[in-house]
Amino acid sequence: MLRTGVPLTTALEETAISSEVPEVASNFNDTIISIQGGATFSEAADNYRHIFPETVILSIRIGDWQIPRRCLKDFILII
């Protein structure tokens, strides 16, 4: 989804909507709120290790480094 230009928060929203497990949907929504509040995706995902395995979190962390942390919140709002 992200390669097609879909914003990260939109991709996470679609994942939450498509989840058949209310707790998982709630966890994805909380992750979105954390990101919108300024957390990096890896920081937000780290709170939900039952959804995001460590290898996924580490991969996300590498992607987080592509955007300066101070610009992440603005970047998400722009896309």
VENTAKA-V637653 format. One record per residue. N is the residue number from 1. RES is the residue in one letter. SS is DSSP state (h for helix, s for strand, l for the rest). PHI is phi as a letter, one per 40 degrees, with the letter a starting at -180 (NA if undefined). Layout:
n=N res=RES ss=SS phi=PHI
n=N res=RES ss=SS phi=PHI
This chain:
n=1 res=M ss=l phi=NA
n=2 res=L ss=h phi=c
n=3 res=R ss=h phi=c
n=4 res=T ss=h phi=c
n=5 res=G ss=l phi=g
n=6 res=V ss=l phi=c
n=7 res=P ss=l phi=d
n=8 res=L ss=h phi=d
n=9 res=T ss=h phi=c
n=10 res=T ss=h phi=c
n=11 res=A ss=h phi=c
n=12 res=L ss=h phi=c
n=13 res=E ss=h phi=c
n=14 res=E ss=h phi=c
n=15 res=T ss=h phi=c
n=16 res=A ss=h phi=c
n=17 res=I ss=h phi=c
n=18 res=S ss=h phi=c
n=19 res=S ss=l phi=c
n=20 res=E ss=l phi=c
n=21 res=V ss=l phi=b
n=22 res=P ss=h phi=d
n=23 res=E ss=h phi=c
n=24 res=V ss=h phi=c
n=25 res=A ss=h phi=d
n=26 res=S ss=h phi=c
n=27 res=N ss=h phi=c
n=28 res=F ss=h phi=c
n=29 res=N ss=h phi=c
n=30 res=D ss=h phi=c
n=31 res=T ss=h phi=c
n=32 res=I ss=h phi=c
n=33 res=I ss=h phi=c
n=34 res=S ss=h phi=c
n=35 res=I ss=h phi=c
n=36 res=Q ss=h phi=c
n=37 res=G ss=l phi=c
n=38 res=G ss=l phi=h
n=39 res=A ss=l phi=c
n=40 res=T ss=l phi=c
n=41 res=F ss=h phi=c
n=42 res=S ss=h phi=c
n=43 res=E ss=h phi=c
n=44 res=A ss=h phi=c
n=45 res=A ss=h phi=c
n=46 res=D ss=h phi=c
n=47 res=N ss=l phi=c
n=48 res=Y ss=l phi=b
n=49 res=R ss=l phi=c
n=50 res=H ss=l phi=c
n=51 res=I ss=l phi=b
n=52 res=F ss=l phi=b
n=53 res=P ss=l phi=c
n=54 res=E ss=h phi=d
n=55 res=T ss=h phi=c
n=56 res=V ss=h phi=c
n=57 res=I ss=h phi=c
n=58 res=L ss=h phi=c
n=59 res=S ss=h phi=c
n=60 res=I ss=h phi=c
n=61 res=R ss=h phi=d
n=62 res=I ss=h phi=c
n=63 res=G ss=h phi=c
n=64 res=D ss=h phi=d
n=65 res=W ss=l phi=c
n=66 res=Q ss=l phi=c
n=67 res=I ss=l phi=b
n=68 res=P ss=l phi=d
n=69 res=R ss=h phi=d
n=70 res=R ss=h phi=c
n=71 res=C ss=h phi=c
n=72 res=L ss=h phi=d
n=73 res=K ss=h phi=c
n=74 res=D ss=h phi=c
n=75 res=F ss=h phi=c
n=76 res=I ss=h phi=c
n=77 res=L ss=h phi=c
n=78 res=I ss=h phi=c
n=79 res=I ss=l phi=c
